[in-house]
Amino acid sequence: MNQQVIFIDDEKSIRDALGQTLELEDYDVTLFASAKPALEMLDSQYPGVIISDINMPGIDGIDFLRQALAIDPELSIILLTGHGDISMAVDAMRLGAYDFLEKPFSTDNLLDVVRRAADKRELVLENRDLRRELEAQSGPGPRILGNTPQMKQLRRILSHIKDTPADVMIHGETGTGKELVARFLHDHSVRQNSPFVAINCGAIPETMIESELFGYEPGAFTGAQKKRVGKIAHANGGTLFLDEIESMPMSLQIKLLRVLEERAVEPLGSNKTVPLDIRIIAATKDDLKQMSDRGLFRHDLYYRLNVVSVDIPPLRERKDDIPMLFQNFTRSASTRYGVEPPSINLEQQQKLLEHDWPGNVRELRNLAERLILMGDTTTLSDSSQFSDAPLIHTLAERMNQFEYTLLSDALKRHNGRLKEVQAELGLARKTLYDKMKKHHIDKDDYKATS
């Protein structure tokens, strides 16, 4: 995606010339003849650079600067000045402008300033994302582990939607962690102190699921001797998680749709509705759109649930996360069972990376548990599930994995302290950072936990 630039100047010839110059450098340029419409386009998430002339009718460059920085004080704004505007431009720098250019300026000078301003804005937004992610990951409740780009993007999405009132649809293969994601959304949202109610639509007999969800009044059916509050009403104020939503009987789907639309539930045997303040998170391993096209799932319910969609990548698509995840699972199991965590050698790590993991993260966690429980009586190398895995043959692949293992092992020994890792491996600081970035390694994942 090309870097965005807003350019504001009341002189059309300058707008067109400078806009063309920036477009030739692959910037996505939006031109404005005045400041007001440009201000309407800005928000705290604007990812680009703003260039504005100072002398303009209506809102001049200085007034524009003040109003833009009120929207976000870290916007990258460059002002263009005439010869007599230098003192004004210096004042603008004190107000928070990124830089100013005195007319006439060279193309190279302009592009250099824009490039640096764009880099700064990108860094500002990255740091904000990291702070939000750190707050979520360091707070109480579950953590979404992984350093691959797919998992970083997933955490960004979850951080962005956690407090939105919209219902959420989670897509993911069996074992990818759909309930973990649902709990993460709840535990890091404004609803965290209210109930989180999970129900597996495929695990409850069809004859019972209606009464489980909606509850019932005494005498509603044979055997209903006293009032029962259903799962939906029990989740009031909080979150209702419907796992395996594709298994919900068609007869109940219309009733759930009514709950979603009216935000109220009517228990069986009652004529009164109970108003709800509830967020519903549904999860599925199937393609509900395809199921609805085949008449196996209601179209209207699918579209009502799919307001916000979250996709969890399978483990085979983020294999660089496997060593860190396996280490985390063995460490957790070791603590739970009171035994020392085992050491995994390079050959065993390679077998972990070669496997396709059809059971995803759940399969990896179960293997870690089995290794802790059975100790020396089982090894990764003789586990039947890895026996048919193809070996990595190329030198580049072997060297890449060896480098990752050296870095990971050193970080583990030194609990994520980079200075000690630098000293042990004889690496310059920048070299170490570059290699960690290459392998998607985060030092925080190796810090000792109490």
Summary of the structure (lengths in Angstrom):
residues: 450
radius of gyration: 28.3
end to end distance: 42.2
largest distance: 90.3
contacts: 1352
relative contact order: 0.07
helix: 52%
strand: 13%
